[in-house]
Each structure stands twice: as structure tokens, then as C-alpha cells.
């Protein structure tokens, strides 16, 4: 008999949250038991017997939401940004007190975006230069995007492990910050443009050649297969998993 997951969605009034509500309602192995739009409604998680919380809120709310879920034995699938190293450390500490609970924090739920990051991390070991450009709609509140930061970190880690030198760059002055953010030596550039949903390019260069790895999400529906995969898998992965790639067989 197929497991029927009892799911709650926090941030259900937002663009991503409303898509998640529809995705859960259309999933044959899930029951939507609660929608949450404010911290005052978190008690509904317990009252409705929710087993998994999907958090698609805002950086100011997500930590409190996830903490409440973990403390009440509820798994969490999180697509909200704002999880810096300090917050992740606090969450890991909390999870040691609730070893049966799983939390997935995913910078991106689009399977294609995850594959692009994995391909880029592998390819970056073989190219002298690498930079990341992320492009999103103008309502996005953080920059660079969580996906771009995650991609740049994976690239940086892969290059460090392979002993690759930093990308060459003779820039001496950049008063306007046009060279972008620096994530462990990988430059990340953010574009905010009307008409975009979510796109990312990884540019890799060497003498006489260039490799461009690009992923585009044209609709938020593209994220929903990853969200539902997270719901189905999170209980089988106790503790914290950072990135949906942790649930995929990419090795």
C-alpha cells in the first residue's frame, strides 16, 4: 500500500507556495492538511497531524518555521533562502536533539538546475577560468541567489580538491563592484530583469575554448517535481541535507 503523506505548506499565498499547494493536491500519495501564512498558524502543523512541512516563505520567517517543525517531530522541505552558516549550524545542533527528523534545505528544486551545478563542478576542474551569472525576476529579495551561491561553492570545492589555481583576473580597481560577489574565488553576478523567472549560466574558459552550461526555468511548475521528491524522501534522510542533489543518485 502506498504511503499517504500528510503535508502542510507555509507561504501558501506566494507564487511558489501556491504552486506547491496545487502540486500536493494533485499528488496521489499526498494529502494537504494545512496551509500557513503566518507564525501564529504554526500550531496547525500539530493540530492537523502534518508529517512534512514545505516551507516557501521569506528569509525572516523560515528559521522559526523549521525550528517549530523539528521540535514537534515534523520533517521539513525548505526552499526559502537566507540560511547562512550560522543558521545552518544552529539547525544541525537542534537536529541532534531530534535524530528522527529530516530537513532538506534546497537552494533550487529544478532537477535541470541541480544537474547543471553538478556538471559545472566536474567541468571546472579542467578550465582555467570560471564565473557564474544568475538571472531572476525583480521581485527576488536576495542576491546572489541561493542556487548561484551553492553552485559557486561546489565549483570552488571541486577546484580546490583538484589543486586548480584561482581564475586569472588582473582587475586592480572596481569601485562599482562590477566584478560581482566572490565566493571562495568564484565570481558570481546577479541580474534582476522583468520577464525572467530563474536562469543561471556557468561560464568556463581556457585557451581557445569556452564551455557554457545554462539552465532556465520559465515557470514555477518546473520546481514542483523536486519539491514532491523532497517530501517523499525527507523522512528517509534524518538530519540536515543541504541541496536536493543529496537525494539524487549523481555519483
Residue, then its C-alpha position, 0 to 999 in steps of 0.5 A: x500500500x502506498x504511503x499517504x503523506x500528510x503535508x502542510x505548506x507555509x507561504x501558501x499565498x506566494x507564487x511558489x507556495x501556491x504552486x506547491x499547494x496545487x502540486x500536493x493536491x494533485x499528488x496521489x500519495x499526498x494529502x494537504x492538511x494545512x496551509x500557513x501564512x503566518x507564525x501564529x498558524x504554526x500550531x496547525x502543523x500539530x493540530x492537523x497531524x502534518x508529517x512534512x512541512x514545505x516551507x516557501x516563505x521569506x528569509x525572516x520567517x523560515x528559521x522559526x518555521x523549521x525550528x517549530x517543525x523539528x521540535x514537534x517531530x515534523x520533517x521539513x522541505x525548505x526552499x526559502x533562502x537566507x540560511x547562512x552558516x550560522x543558521x545552518x549550524x544552529x539547525x544541525x545542533x537542534x537536529x541532534x536533539x531530534x535524530x528522527x527528523x529530516x530537513x532538506x534545505x534546497x537552494x533550487x528544486x529544478x532537477x535541470x538546475x541541480x544537474x547543471x551545478x553538478x556538471x559545472x563542478x566536474x567541468x571546472x576542474x579542467x578550465x582555467x577560468x570560471x564565473x557564474x551569472x544568475x538571472x531572476x525576476x525583480x521581485x527576488x529579495x536576495x542576491x546572489x541567489x541561493x542556487x548561484x551561491x551553492x553552485x559557486x561553492x561546489x565549483x570552488x570545492x571541486x577546484x580546490x580538491x583538484x589543486x586548480x589555481x584561482x581564475x586569472x583576473x588582473x582587475x586592480x580597481x572596481x569601485x562599482x563592484x562590477x566584478x560581482x560577489x566572490x565566493x571562495x574565488x568564484x565570481x558570481x553576478x546577479x541580474x534582476x530583469x522583468x520577464x525572467x523567472x530563474x536562469x543561471x549560466x556557468x561560464x568556463x574558459x581556457x585557451x581557445x575554448x569556452x564551455x557554457x552550461x545554462x539552465x532556465x526555468x520559465x515557470x514555477x511548475x518546473x520546481x514542483x517535481x523536486x519539491x514532491x521528491x523532497x517530501x517523499x524522501x525527507x523522512x528517509x534522510x534524518x538530519x540536515x541535507x543541504x541541496x536536493x542533489x543529496x537525494x539524487x543518485x549523481x555519483 
